[in-house]
C-alpha cells in the first residue's frame, strides 16, 4: 500500500507544529525530511481521530447509552 505524499502547505504546518528551525524551503528538498514530516502529520492525525472517537464514547456512556 503506497501512501500519497502530503501537499507542501500541510508539511509546512507540521514543520511549524514541531517547532523546527531553519529554512523549510531548503530542508523540504531532502527526501528524509519530507518522509519525517509526512510520518509525523499522519501520526498526529491518527491520535486526534482516536481522541475524538474516545471522547464520543465517554459522552455516550455518561448518557447511559452502552449499546454498540
C-alpha positions as CSV (number, residue, x, y, z in Angstrom):
1,X,0.0,0.0,0.0
2,X,1.6,3.2,-1.1
3,X,0.7,6.4,0.7
4,X,0.2,9.6,-1.2
5,X,2.5,12.4,-0.3
6,X,1.1,15.4,1.5
7,X,1.0,18.8,-0.1
8,X,3.7,21.3,0.8
9,X,1.3,23.6,2.8
10,X,0.5,20.7,5.2
11,X,4.1,19.8,5.5
12,X,4.9,23.5,6.4
13,X,2.2,23.4,9.1
14,X,3.7,20.2,10.5
15,X,7.2,21.9,10.4
16,X,5.8,24.7,12.5
17,X,3.9,22.4,14.9
18,X,7.2,20.6,15.6
19,X,9.0,23.9,16.2
20,X,11.6,23.1,13.6
21,X,14.3,25.7,12.9
22,X,16.0,26.6,9.7
23,X,14.7,27.1,6.2
24,X,11.7,25.0,5.4
25,X,12.1,25.5,1.7
26,X,15.7,24.1,1.6
27,X,15.0,21.3,4.1
28,X,11.9,20.0,2.3
29,X,14.1,19.2,-0.8
30,X,15.6,16.3,1.2
31,X,13.6,13.1,0.9
32,X,14.3,12.1,4.5
33,X,12.9,15.4,5.9
34,X,9.8,15.1,3.7
35,X,9.2,11.5,4.9
36,X,9.7,12.5,8.6
37,X,7.2,15.4,8.3
38,X,4.6,13.2,6.5
39,X,5.0,10.5,9.1
40,X,4.6,13.0,11.9
41,X,1.5,14.5,10.3
42,X,-0.1,11.1,9.8
43,X,0.6,10.1,13.4
44,X,-0.8,13.4,14.7
45,X,-4.0,12.9,12.6
46,X,-4.4,9.3,13.9
47,X,-4.0,10.4,17.5
48,X,-6.6,13.2,17.0
49,X,-9.1,10.8,15.5
50,X,-8.6,8.3,18.3
51,X,-9.1,11.0,20.9
52,X,-12.3,12.2,19.1
53,X,-13.7,8.7,19.0
54,X,-13.0,8.1,22.7
55,X,-14.5,11.4,23.6
56,X,-17.7,10.5,21.9
57,X,-17.8,7.2,23.7
58,X,-17.4,8.9,27.1
59,X,-20.4,11.2,26.3
60,X,-22.5,8.2,25.3
61,X,-21.6,6.3,28.5
62,X,-22.4,9.3,30.6
63,X,-25.8,9.5,28.9
64,X,-26.5,5.8,29.8
65,X,-26.0,4.5,26.2
66,X,-24.0,1.3,26.5
67,X,-25.1,-0.3,23.2
68,X,-22.7,-0.5,20.3
